[in-house]
Amino acid sequence: MLVAVTSVKSGGATTFAAALAAVWPGEPALLIEADPAGGDLGGWHRVPDNPGLASLANACRSRHVDLAEHLTALPFGVDAVLAAAGRPQASAAIGLLADTDPARWAKERPTVLDVGRLEPASPALPLLELADAVLVVAGGDVLSLLRVSLAEMPVDRARLVTVGRLGHPREELAALIPVPLIAGMPWDRHSAEIIAGSRRAGKAWTWVGLPATARGLAASLTRQGNSVGGDDR
């Protein structure tokens, strides 16, 4: 299964995508940084971004791809394909990647794409079209929800994931926001610091807070993916 995670404005897409990958049921999910603004995880954890997204994109164009050659094992238990921190390098690699068929990896291993902020000319937009599910992460406050209501969603499979307390009653959201709300996540500083590399991950870190709530969503997405197992993507 291929799941794309995005945001309208700094909505914590990277943190949520990493937490989702960390708790995916069954086989561990792969996390791919595909944010045209540049990757964060390499800098946060002080590890090189090569091999990573750039080497993977080049390999896809030239030969059979062995994903293991392009992965970095992050300290909080997730295998990731890291993007360069610079926008030009990351954008170029994403453009190359979008010209290949990344959806085929999801047949072998669940894959979570962190595509960063939704922008009209983003080179990551073709990746959203390939995804089985597109999760739009936003704060639950009134201003963040307003931005979501005004944003143009590139695919009809987009679903909203809020972080923090909702600024509107849940039953009113359908009339305010065109993107269906699929899950509400707690604001969790502890997990955010683990993913950002400023706190060490304990053995049980995925069983509380944000990861614990994301686990239920991951299980739901897995069931939906299994129910459409005939899809060739």
C-alpha positions in Angstrom: 0.0 0.0 0.0 1.2 3.5 -0.8 0.1 6.3 1.5 1.0 10.0 0.8 1.1 12.5 3.7 0.9 16.2 3.0 -0.1 19.5 4.7 -1.6 22.8 3.6 0.8 24.8 5.8 3.4 23.6 8.4 1.0 21.0 9.8 3.5 18.4 11.1 3.4 16.1 8.0 6.9 14.7 8.6 6.2 13.9 12.2 2.9 12.3 11.5 4.3 10.3 8.5 7.2 9.0 10.6 4.8 8.0 13.4 2.5 6.2 10.9 5.4 4.3 9.4 6.7 3.3 12.9 3.4 1.7 13.9 2.3 0.1 10.6 0.8 -3.4 11.4 2.5 -6.5 10.1 5.6 -5.8 8.0 7.3 -2.5 8.9 6.5 0.4 6.6 9.1 2.2 4.5 9.2 6.0 4.9 10.2 8.1 1.9 11.0 11.8 2.2 9.6 13.3 -1.0 9.2 16.9 0.2 10.3 19.4 -2.6 11.4 21.9 0.1 14.0 19.4 1.3 14.3 16.6 3.8 14.5 17.0 7.5 15.3 13.6 9.0 18.9 13.4 7.9 19.7 16.8 9.5 17.7 16.0 12.6 19.5 12.7 13.2 22.9 13.8 11.8 23.1 11.1 9.2 24.0 11.5 5.5 21.2 11.7 2.9 23.2 9.8 0.4 22.4 7.0 -0.4 18.8 8.3 -0.3 16.2 9.8 -2.5 18.6 11.0 -5.2 20.4 7.6 -5.5 17.0 5.9 -5.6 15.6 8.1 -8.3 18.7 7.6 -10.5 18.6 3.9 -10.0 14.9 3.8 -11.0 15.8 5.2 -14.4 18.7 2.9 -15.1 18.3 -0.5 -13.6 16.4 -2.9 -11.3 16.1 -1.2 -7.9 17.2 -2.8 -4.7 15.5 -0.6 -2.1 17.9 -1.8 0.6 20.7 0.1 -1.1 19.0 3.4 -0.5 17.7 3.1 3.0 18.8 4.6 6.3 17.8 2.9 9.6 16.7 5.8 11.9 17.1 5.5 15.7 13.3 5.4 16.3 12.9 2.2 14.4 11.9 3.3 10.9 13.7 2.6 7.6 13.7 5.7 5.5 14.8 7.0 2.1 16.2 10.4 3.0 16.0 13.5 0.8 18.7 16.2 0.6 18.1 19.2 2.8 18.3 21.6 -0.1 15.2 22.5 -2.2 16.9 22.2 -5.7 18.4 18.8 -5.0 15.2 17.4 -3.4 13.0 18.8 -6.1 15.2 17.4 -8.9 15.2 13.9 -7.3 11.4 14.0 -6.8 10.9 14.9 -10.4 12.9 11.9 -11.5 11.1 9.7 -9.1 7.7 10.8 -10.3 8.6 9.7 -13.8 9.1 6.1 -12.6 6.6 3.9 -10.9 7.1 4.1 -7.1 3.7 2.5 -6.5 5.3 -0.9 -7.4 7.3 -0.8 -4.2 4.2 -0.8 -2.1 3.3 -4.2 -3.5 6.4 -5.5 -1.6 6.3 -3.3 1.5 3.9 -0.7 2.8 5.2 2.7 1.9 4.6 6.2 3.4 5.5 9.2 1.3 6.1 12.5 3.1 5.4 14.9 0.2 5.5 18.1 2.3 3.3 21.1 1.7 0.6 21.2 -1.0 1.7 23.7 -3.6 0.2 24.1 -7.1 3.5 23.5 -8.9 4.9 20.9 -6.6 6.9 18.2 -8.4 5.4 15.8 -5.8 1.8 16.1 -7.1 2.1 13.1 -9.5 3.0 11.0 -6.5 -0.3 11.9 -4.9 -2.1 10.5 -8.0 -0.3 7.2 -7.5 -1.1 6.8 -3.8 -3.8 4.5 -2.5 -4.6 7.1 0.2 -3.7 10.8 0.6 -3.7 12.1 4.2 -3.8 15.9 4.7 -2.4 16.8 8.1 -3.5 20.0 9.7 -3.9 21.6 13.2 -7.3 21.3 14.7 -7.5 25.1 15.3 -9.9 27.3 13.5 -7.3 29.0 11.3 -5.7 25.7 10.2 -9.1 24.3 9.3 -9.9 27.5 7.4 -6.7 27.0 5.3 -7.8 23.5 4.5 -11.2 24.6 3.4 -9.6 27.1 1.0 -7.0 24.7 -0.4 -7.4 23.0 -3.7 -7.1 19.2 -3.2 -5.4 17.4 -6.1 -7.1 14.1 -5.7 -10.6 13.0 -4.5 -9.0 10.4 -2.2 -7.7 13.1 0.2 -8.7 12.6 3.8 -8.1 15.0 6.7 -6.0 14.1 9.8 -6.1 16.8 12.5 -3.6 17.3 15.3 -4.6 18.9 18.6 -8.0 20.0 19.8 -10.7 20.7 17.2 -11.8 24.3 16.9 -15.2 23.3 15.5 -17.6 20.5 16.6 -16.8 17.4 14.7 -20.3 17.2 13.3 -20.0 20.6 11.7 -16.8 19.9 9.8 -18.5 18.2 6.8 -20.3 21.5 6.0 -17.1 23.6 6.5 -14.4 21.4 4.9 -14.6 19.5 1.6 -12.0 16.9 2.9 -13.5 14.2 5.1 -12.0 13.9 8.6 -10.6 10.4 9.0 -8.8 10.8 12.3 -7.9 13.2 15.1 -4.4 13.0 16.6 -3.3 14.4 20.0 -0.5 16.9 20.1 2.4 14.9 21.5 5.7 16.8 22.2 7.4 13.6 23.5 7.0 11.7 20.2 7.8 14.8 18.1 11.1 15.1 20.0 11.9 11.4 19.4 11.2 11.7 15.7 13.2 15.0 15.5 16.2 13.3 17.2 16.2 15.4 20.4 15.0 12.6 22.6 16.0 9.0 22.8 13.2 6.5 21.8 12.3 4.1 24.6 11.0 0.6 23.9 7.4 1.6 24.4 7.3 5.0 22.7 4.9 3.8 20.0 2.3 2.7 22.5 1.3 6.1 23.8 0.3 9.5 22.5 0.5 10.2 18.7 1.9 6.8 17.7 -0.7 4.9 19.6 -3.5 6.9 17.9 -1.8 6.5 14.5 -1.7 2.7 15.0 -5.5 2.6 14.8 -5.5 4.6 11.6 -2.8 2.4 10.1 -4.8 -0.7 10.8 -7.9 0.9 9.2 -5.9 1.9 6.1 -4.5 -1.7 5.9 -8.0 -3.2 6.0 -9.1 -0.8 3.3 -6.1 -1.7 1.2 -6.8 -5.4 1.6 -10.4 -4.9 0.6 -9.3 -3.6 -2.8 -6.5 -6.1 -3.3 -7.4 -6.4 -7.0 -6.1 -2.9 -7.6 -3.0 -3.1 -9.9 -1.4 0.1 -8.5 
